[in-house]
Amino acid sequence: RGKYAEAEALLKPLVARTPDGEAALELGLFYEMMGRRDESRALLQRIADTQVGPRTSPVEYARLGRAARALGEFQLANDAYRIATEKAPTDPSLHTGWGELFLQVHNNAEAAKSFQDALAADGKWVPALIGMAHALLDVNPPAAEKAVEQALELDPDVVDAHLLKAMLELDKSDREAAKASIAKAKAINPVSLDAFALSGAVAYVEDRHADLQKEASAALKINPRFSGAYRVPAELAAANYRFEEAVALSRKALEIDPNDVRTLSALGVQLLRTGDEVEARQVLEKSF
């Protein structure tokens, strides 16, 4: 809901009592979202380093996997989720976590399989519906939209679902509908970083540049390392064939976070579109 200070205050005493438990994972992920990377890594590394054995529960394996995923230790995360789902094959949360890992490493086909496994266990598991929509967004927009609608019917207060719906509406060039969906997301969480980024993107393609700066400033006030404030507008500009402008926006994103892989890879493609193959190769190699 965007009550970030209250969330931190609730989590910290729990972490003090159980520094490798669920609260520690949540606080580590919270610090990651806020750009507090050193604090995040300290919490998450302890969880990722958990010693496992015959008595390690599926939930503990999943917790280890989620921490490892946030740290970029994808092989460790994959192994943890594999074991977790083998131990508890009917737990939809475990399959969903594995699917989200596949999404992060751009393996949407495997992600969709994991989300399907989660939905087979519980057809009303909203995180799996959201994940399925992400997996299908580029290859089957109608199916992605169906998954989003199902999620919103079950829980109308999921910010990510409203933002996914906005992205689908933008693909159909329905900016007014997209802005309405973003407004619904902001009504639920007025300080959602992703909502600021997407709202700024729409503002940019509508040539409301002052509004883009307003949205970006609001996001960066919360997380000064949030390169998505300009990366997302760059992606939407590129989708509207405004490649030179997309390059300029991606460069602004890299000023915020020079090592953001998503921005680097997007910039490389955008530079190819403008015909600058030399720099495109350099940027893509850095991304790789």
Phi, psi and chi 1 to 4 in degrees:
 res  aa     phi    psi   chi1   chi2   chi3   chi4
   1 ARG       -    0.2  -60.2  -77.7 -178.0  163.9
   2 GLY    87.1    7.1      -      -      -      -
   3 LYS   -88.6   69.3  -61.7  178.3 -179.8  178.5
   4 TYR   -68.5  -40.8  -62.1  140.7      -      -
   5 ALA   -64.6  -39.7      -      -      -      -
   6 GLU   -65.2  -40.5  -69.0  179.8   37.4      -
   7 ALA   -60.8  -45.7      -      -      -      -
   8 GLU   -62.6  -42.0 -176.9  178.8   10.8      -
   9 ALA   -64.4  -34.1      -      -      -      -
  10 LEU   -71.8  -36.7  -73.8  166.5      -      -
  11 LEU   -79.0  -38.2  -72.6  167.2      -      -
  12 LYS   -57.9  -43.5  -72.5  178.5   78.4  172.1
  13 PRO   -63.9  -34.2  -16.5   27.9      -      -
  14 LEU   -67.8  -39.4  -59.1  175.7      -      -
  15 VAL   -65.9  -36.8  174.3      -      -      -
  16 ALA   -60.8  -33.5      -      -      -      -
  17 ARG   -82.0  -37.2  -69.6 -159.8  -67.4  -89.2
  18 THR  -134.6   85.5  -48.0      -      -      -
  19 PRO   -70.8   -6.5   22.6  -31.4      -      -
  20 ASP  -123.5   23.1   57.3   -5.4      -      -
  21 GLY   -97.2 -167.0      -      -      -      -
  22 GLU   -64.5  -38.4 -160.6   68.1   24.6      -
  23 ALA   -63.8  -37.4      -      -      -      -
  24 ALA   -63.9  -39.8      -      -      -      -
  25 LEU   -61.9  -47.5  173.4   65.2      -      -
  26 GLU   -62.8  -41.4  -68.6  -60.9  -30.2      -
  27 LEU   -68.1  -39.0 -173.0   59.0      -      -
  28 GLY   -62.2  -42.3      -      -      -      -
  29 LEU   -67.8  -35.4  -64.1  175.1      -      -
  30 PHE   -62.5  -47.1  168.5   74.9      -      -
  31 TYR   -62.8  -36.1  -75.0  149.9      -      -
  32 GLU   -61.1  -46.0  178.7 -170.3   36.0      -
  33 MET   -61.8  -33.3 -178.1 -176.2   74.8      -
  34 MET   -86.3    0.0  -56.8  -62.1  -79.1      -
  35 GLY    80.4   12.2      -      -      -      -
  36 ARG   -92.5   74.3  -65.6  161.3   64.1  175.0
  37 ARG   -70.2  -38.4  -66.8  176.5 -179.5  171.7
  38 ASP   -64.3  -43.7  -69.3  -18.0      -      -
  39 GLU   -65.4  -39.6  -67.5  167.3  -83.2      -
  40 SER   -63.5  -48.3  172.7      -      -      -
  41 ARG   -63.7  -38.0  178.0  167.1  -74.2  -85.3
  42 ALA   -60.6  -41.8      -      -      -      -
  43 LEU   -73.1  -45.7  -73.3  165.9      -      -
  44 LEU   -71.8  -34.3  -63.9  174.9      -      -
  45 GLN   -64.8  -36.3 -166.6   64.7   59.3      -
  46 ARG   -62.0  -39.2  179.5  165.8 -174.4  157.4
  47 ILE   -71.3  -42.4  -61.9  169.0      -      -
  48 ALA   -64.4  -25.4      -      -      -      -
  49 ASP   -89.1    7.2  -69.9  -18.6      -      -
  50 THR   -55.3  132.2  -61.3      -      -      -
  51 GLN   -78.1  126.0  -64.4  -62.6  -53.4      -
  52 VAL  -107.1  158.7  -62.9      -      -      -
  53 GLY  -163.2 -169.4      -      -      -      -
  54 PRO   -59.0  -27.2  -23.3   33.7      -      -
  55 ARG   -92.4   -0.6  -65.0 -174.1  178.9 -178.2
  56 THR   -67.2  127.2  -55.8      -      -      -
  57 SER   -81.9  160.9   71.1      -      -      -
  58 PRO   -56.5  -39.2  -24.6   33.5      -      -
  59 VAL   -63.9  -38.9  169.7      -      -      -
  60 GLU   -67.4  -39.5  -71.3  171.1  -41.9      -
  61 TYR   -61.8  -41.9  -89.1  110.1      -      -
  62 ALA   -65.3  -37.9      -      -      -      -
  63 ARG   -63.7  -44.4 -174.4 -176.0  -56.3  140.6
  64 LEU   -59.7  -44.4 -172.6  162.2      -      -
  65 GLY   -62.3  -40.9      -      -      -      -
  66 ARG   -67.6  -39.8 -176.9   63.8 -174.6   89.9
  67 ALA   -64.7  -44.5      -      -      -      -
  68 ALA   -61.8  -40.1      -      -      -      -
  69 ARG   -59.9  -44.3  174.2 -172.5  149.3 -156.3
  70 ALA   -64.7  -29.4      -      -      -      -
  71 LEU   -85.2   -4.9  -67.9  166.2      -      -
  72 GLY    83.0   12.1      -      -      -      -
  73 GLU   -91.6   74.7  -62.5  178.0   23.9      -
  74 PHE   -71.1  -33.3  -62.7  126.3      -      -
  75 GLN   -67.3  -42.4 -171.3   58.5   58.7      -
  76 LEU   -61.2  -44.6  174.7   61.0      -      -
  77 ALA   -60.9  -43.3      -      -      -      -
  78 ASN   -61.9  -44.5 -174.4   66.5      -      -
  79 ASP   -62.2  -41.1  -69.7  -16.0      -      -
  80 ALA   -65.0  -44.1      -      -      -      -
  81 TYR   -68.9  -34.7  -82.6  117.9      -      -
  82 ARG   -60.9  -46.3  177.6  178.9   50.2   77.9
  83 ILE   -67.4  -40.8  -64.0  168.9      -      -
  84 ALA   -59.3  -45.3      -      -      -      -
  85 THR   -72.6  -28.7   54.0      -      -      -
  86 GLU   -67.5  -37.5  -72.6  173.0   -5.2      -
  87 LYS   -75.5  -31.9  -76.6  176.3  168.9  -79.9
  88 ALA  -137.4   73.5      -      -      -      -
  89 PRO   -68.0  -12.3   22.9  -32.6      -      -
  90 THR  -106.0   11.8   59.8      -      -      -
  91 ASP   -91.0  108.8 -173.9  -26.9      -      -
  92 PRO   -65.0  -28.0   24.1  -33.7      -      -
  93 SER   -65.6  -33.4   68.8      -      -      -
  94 LEU   -71.4  -44.1  -54.1 -176.9      -      -
  95 HIS   -63.0  -37.5  -69.0  -69.2      -      -
  96 THR   -65.1  -43.8  -60.4      -      -      -
  97 GLY   -60.3  -39.8      -      -      -      -
  98 TRP   -66.0  -40.9 -156.7    3.8      -      -
  99 GLY   -62.0  -39.3      -      -      -      -
 100 GLU   -66.0  -33.2  -70.5  168.8  -12.9      -
 101 LEU   -63.1  -46.2  168.4   64.5      -      -
 102 PHE   -61.4  -38.2  -76.4  126.1      -      -
 103 LEU   -60.4  -42.9  -82.4 -178.1      -      -
 104 GLN   -64.3  -30.9 -171.6  168.0  -19.3      -
 105 VAL   -99.2   17.9  -62.4      -      -      -
 106 HIS    66.5   26.7  -43.1  -67.2      -      -
 107 ASN  -104.9   76.2 -170.4  -19.6      -      -
 108 ASN   -68.2  -29.2  -73.3   18.0      -      -
 109 ALA   -66.2  -46.0      -      -      -      -
 110 GLU   -68.1  -34.7  -73.8  -62.7  -38.3      -
 111 ALA   -59.5  -45.9      -      -      -      -
 112 ALA   -60.4  -37.8      -      -      -      -
 113 LYS   -63.3  -42.2  -69.1  178.9 -175.5  177.2
 114 SER   -65.6  -41.9  -72.4      -      -      -
 115 PHE   -66.6  -34.5  -64.3  130.0      -      -
 116 GLN   -65.4  -38.7 -167.7   57.4   58.0      -
 117 ASP   -62.7  -40.2  -72.2  -21.2      -      -
 118 ALA   -63.9  -42.8      -      -      -      -
 119 LEU   -72.1  -26.7  -67.5  168.5      -      -
 120 ALA   -66.8  -32.4      -      -      -      -
 121 ALA   -78.8  -35.2      -      -      -      -
 122 ASP  -153.7  102.9 -177.8   -9.1      -      -
 123 GLY   -67.2   -9.2      -      -      -      -
 124 LYS  -110.3   19.3  -65.3 -176.5  178.0 -179.7
 125 TRP   -79.0  102.4 -170.1 -107.0      -      -
 126 VAL   -59.8  -44.6  171.0      -      -      -
 127 PRO   -57.1  -33.5  -26.1   36.5      -      -
 128 ALA   -70.7  -37.1      -      -      -      -
 129 LEU   -63.8  -41.8  -70.9  166.5      -      -
 130 ILE   -63.8  -44.9  -62.1  -63.5      -      -
 131 GLY   -61.4  -42.5      -      -      -      -
 132 MET   -61.3  -39.6 -176.0   65.7   80.5      -
 133 ALA   -61.7  -43.1      -      -      -      -
 134 HIS   -60.7  -42.7  -84.2  -69.5      -      -
 135 ALA   -65.8  -30.7      -      -      -      -
 136 LEU   -98.8   -3.7  -62.3  174.3      -      -
 137 LEU   -52.9  -44.3 -165.3   64.1      -      -
 138 ASP   -90.8  -23.7  -66.4  -31.8      -      -
 139 VAL  -102.3  -25.7  -65.0      -      -      -
 140 ASN  -150.4   73.9 -168.6  -18.0      -      -
 141 PRO   -55.3  -39.9  -26.7   36.0      -      -
 142 PRO   -60.8  -40.7  -26.0   36.4      -      -
 143 ALA   -68.1  -37.3      -      -      -      -
 144 ALA   -62.3  -43.0      -      -      -      -
 145 GLU   -63.9  -39.0 -170.5  164.8    8.8      -
 146 LYS   -61.6  -42.6 -178.1  179.4  178.0 -178.5
 147 ALA   -64.3  -40.6      -      -      -      -
 148 VAL   -62.9  -45.6  169.8      -      -      -
 149 GLU   -62.1  -39.9  -65.5  -65.4  -10.8      -
 150 GLN   -61.7  -43.1  -75.1  179.4  -75.4      -
 151 ALA   -62.6  -42.7      -      -      -      -
 152 LEU   -70.4  -30.7  -72.5  171.2      -      -
 153 GLU   -64.4  -38.8  -75.3  176.5   16.9      -
 154 LEU   -77.0  -36.5  -67.8  163.5      -      -
 155 ASP  -150.7   99.6 -175.2   -6.4      -      -
 156 PRO   -74.2    0.0   24.9  -30.9      -      -
 157 ASP  -106.1   23.7  -70.3  -21.8      -      -
 158 VAL   -92.3  110.0  179.3      -      -      -
 159 VAL   -57.0  -46.3  168.9      -      -      -
 160 ASP   -60.2  -34.2 -160.1   16.2      -      -
 161 ALA   -65.9  -42.6      -      -      -      -
 162 HIS   -65.8  -37.3  -71.2  -69.7      -      -
 163 LEU   -71.0  -37.2  -64.0  178.4      -      -
 164 LEU   -61.7  -42.4  -88.1  167.4      -      -
 165 LYS   -61.3  -40.7 -171.3  172.3 -178.6 -179.2
 166 ALA   -61.2  -41.0      -      -      -      -
 167 MET   -63.8  -40.6  -68.3  166.1   65.9      -
 168 LEU   -65.1  -37.4  -72.3  159.9      -      -
 169 GLU   -68.9  -35.4  -71.9  158.7  -15.8      -
 170 LEU   -65.7  -35.8  -72.3  170.2      -      -
 171 ASP   -61.9  -27.6  -75.5  -16.8      -      -
 172 LYS   -94.6   10.6  -66.0 -175.2  -75.6 -171.0
 173 SER    61.2   27.6  -59.5      -      -      -
 174 ASP  -102.4   81.0 -169.0  -15.2      -      -
 175 ARG   -68.2  -35.4  -68.6  178.7 -169.6  163.7
 176 GLU   -63.0  -43.3  -66.1  -52.9  -47.5      -
 177 ALA   -64.7  -39.2      -      -      -      -
 178 ALA   -62.8  -43.6      -      -      -      -
 179 LYS   -63.5  -35.7  -74.3 -172.6  -79.3 -171.2
 180 ALA   -65.1  -39.8      -      -      -      -
 181 SER   -68.0  -39.7  -69.1      -      -      -
 182 ILE   -64.2  -39.1  -64.4  168.4      -      -
 183 ALA   -61.5  -37.6      -      -      -      -
 184 LYS   -65.2  -39.9  -70.3  177.4 -177.8  176.8
 185 ALA   -62.3  -42.8      -      -      -      -
 186 LYS   -69.1  -28.4  -74.6 -173.5  172.7 -177.4
 187 ALA   -66.2  -31.3      -      -      -      -
 188 ILE   -79.8  -46.8  -60.7  162.2      -      -
 189 ASN  -132.6   97.2 -179.0   -9.5      -      -
 190 PRO   -65.5  -13.0  -17.0   30.6      -      -
 191 VAL  -122.6   34.1  -72.7      -      -      -
 192 SER   -69.9  123.7  162.0      -      -      -
 193 LEU   -62.3  -42.4  -64.1  175.8      -      -
 194 ASP   -66.3  -34.5  -68.7  -26.9      -      -
 195 ALA   -68.1  -41.3      -      -      -      -
 196 PHE   -58.5  -44.2  -76.9  135.3      -      -
 197 ALA   -64.4  -45.8      -      -      -      -
 198 LEU   -71.0  -36.5 -165.4   54.7      -      -
 199 SER   -63.5  -41.1 -176.1      -      -      -
 200 GLY   -64.3  -36.1      -      -      -      -
 201 ALA   -63.5  -45.0      -      -      -      -
 202 VAL   -63.7  -41.9  175.2      -      -      -
 203 ALA   -58.3  -41.5      -      -      -      -
 204 TYR   -64.4  -47.9 -175.7   82.0      -      -
 205 VAL   -69.7  -15.4  -64.1      -      -      -
 206 GLU   -94.0   10.0  -68.8 -173.9  -22.1      -
 207 ASP    60.8   31.0  -63.3  -41.4      -      -
 208 ARG  -100.9   71.6  -65.3 -176.3  -74.6  111.3
 209 HIS   -65.9  -33.6  -66.3 -176.3      -      -
 210 ALA   -64.0  -35.7      -      -      -      -
 211 ASP   -69.4  -35.4  -72.5  -21.6      -      -
 212 LEU   -59.4  -47.3  164.2   62.2      -      -
 213 GLN   -62.1  -35.9  -63.4  -54.1  -35.9      -
 214 LYS   -64.5  -45.7  178.8 -178.9  176.0 -178.0
 215 GLU   -66.7  -42.7  -60.5  -73.4  -18.3      -
 216 ALA   -64.2  -42.3      -      -      -      -
 217 SER   -63.0  -39.8  -64.2      -      -      -
 218 ALA   -63.6  -41.9      -      -      -      -
 219 ALA   -67.5  -43.8      -      -      -      -
 220 LEU   -71.8  -21.6  -67.7  168.8      -      -
 221 LYS   -66.2  -33.1 -174.8  176.6 -179.7 -179.6
 222 ILE   -80.8  -47.8  -62.3  165.3      -      -
 223 ASN  -133.2   99.7  176.8   -2.2      -      -
 224 PRO   -62.7  -11.4  -20.4   33.1      -      -
 225 ARG  -104.9   14.0  -64.7 -179.6  171.2 -178.8
 226 PHE   -82.0   87.9 -178.0   59.0      -      -
 227 SER   -68.3  -18.8   55.8      -      -      -
 228 GLY   -58.5  -20.5      -      -      -      -
 229 ALA   -56.4  -31.0      -      -      -      -
 230 TYR  -114.8  -23.0  -70.5  103.9      -      -
 231 ARG   -64.4  -43.7 -176.2 -168.2   69.3 -114.7
 232 VAL   -65.6  -45.3  175.4      -      -      -
 233 PRO   -58.7  -35.9  -28.5   37.1      -      -
 234 ALA   -63.1  -42.9      -      -      -      -
 235 GLU   -63.6  -39.9  -69.6  170.3   -9.5      -
 236 LEU   -71.6  -36.6 -170.0   57.6      -      -
 237 ALA   -60.7  -43.5      -      -      -      -
 238 ALA   -63.6  -39.4      -      -      -      -
 239 ALA   -63.8  -22.3      -      -      -      -
 240 ASN   -99.5   19.7  -76.6  -91.1      -      -
 241 TYR    64.3   24.1  -56.9   99.7      -      -
 242 ARG  -102.3   69.2  -65.5  160.7   67.1  167.1
 243 PHE   -71.0  -39.5  -61.1  116.1      -      -
 244 GLU   -64.7  -38.6  -68.8 -174.7    0.2      -
 245 GLU   -67.2  -37.6  -64.7  168.5   63.9      -
 246 ALA   -60.7  -41.0      -      -      -      -
 247 VAL   -60.2  -44.9  166.3      -      -      -
 248 ALA   -63.0  -40.9      -      -      -      -
 249 LEU   -68.0  -40.0  -71.4  165.1      -      -
 250 SER   -63.6  -36.5  -70.0      -      -      -
 251 ARG   -63.2  -38.8  -67.4 -165.8 -164.0  -77.6
 252 LYS   -63.9  -38.8  -72.5  179.8   72.6   70.0
 253 ALA   -62.2  -39.7      -      -      -      -
 254 LEU   -72.2  -22.2  -71.0  174.2      -      -
 255 GLU   -65.0  -30.8  -70.3  174.0    8.2      -
 256 ILE   -79.8  -44.0  -63.0  166.0      -      -
 257 ASP  -141.7   94.5 -174.8   -7.8      -      -
 258 PRO   -63.7  -17.8  -19.2   32.0      -      -
 259 ASN  -110.4   19.4  -64.5  -44.5      -      -
 260 ASP   -72.3  109.8  179.1   13.5      -      -
 261 VAL   -62.0  -40.1  173.8      -      -      -
 262 ARG   -62.2  -42.0  -68.4  177.1   64.0 -175.5
 263 THR   -68.6  -42.2  -58.4      -      -      -
 264 LEU   -60.8  -45.6  -74.3  165.5      -      -
 265 SER   -66.8  -39.8   57.4      -      -      -
 266 ALA   -64.5  -42.3      -      -      -      -
 267 LEU   -62.1  -40.0  175.3   59.1      -      -
 268 GLY   -58.2  -44.5      -      -      -      -
 269 VAL   -66.8  -41.1  174.6      -      -      -
 270 GLN   -62.5  -39.4  -67.5  154.2    9.9      -
 271 LEU   -65.7  -36.7  -73.8  164.9      -      -
 272 LEU   -59.9  -39.6  -75.1  173.4      -      -
 273 ARG   -64.8  -29.5  -65.9  -75.8 -166.3  172.9
 274 THR   -89.2   -2.9   64.0      -      -      -
 275 GLY    91.1    5.5      -      -      -      -
 276 ASP   -92.1   77.8 -169.3  -15.6      -      -
 277 GLU   -71.7  -29.6  -65.6 -176.9   10.2      -
 278 VAL   -64.8  -54.6  174.1      -      -      -
 279 GLU   -68.2  -35.0 -171.8 -178.0    2.1      -
 280 ALA   -56.2  -43.6      -      -      -      -
 281 ARG   -63.7  -41.8 -177.1 -179.4 -176.7   87.3
 282 GLN   -62.1  -43.8  -65.8  170.0  -10.5      -
 283 VAL   -67.8  -42.2  170.4      -      -      -
 284 LEU   -67.0  -35.5  -70.1  169.9      -      -
 285 GLU   -66.8  -38.2  -75.4  178.5  -15.3      -
 286 LYS   -65.1  -41.5 -177.4  176.2 -179.6 -179.5
 287 SER   -60.5  -45.6  173.0      -      -      -
 288 PHE   -63.1      - -173.9   76.4      -      -
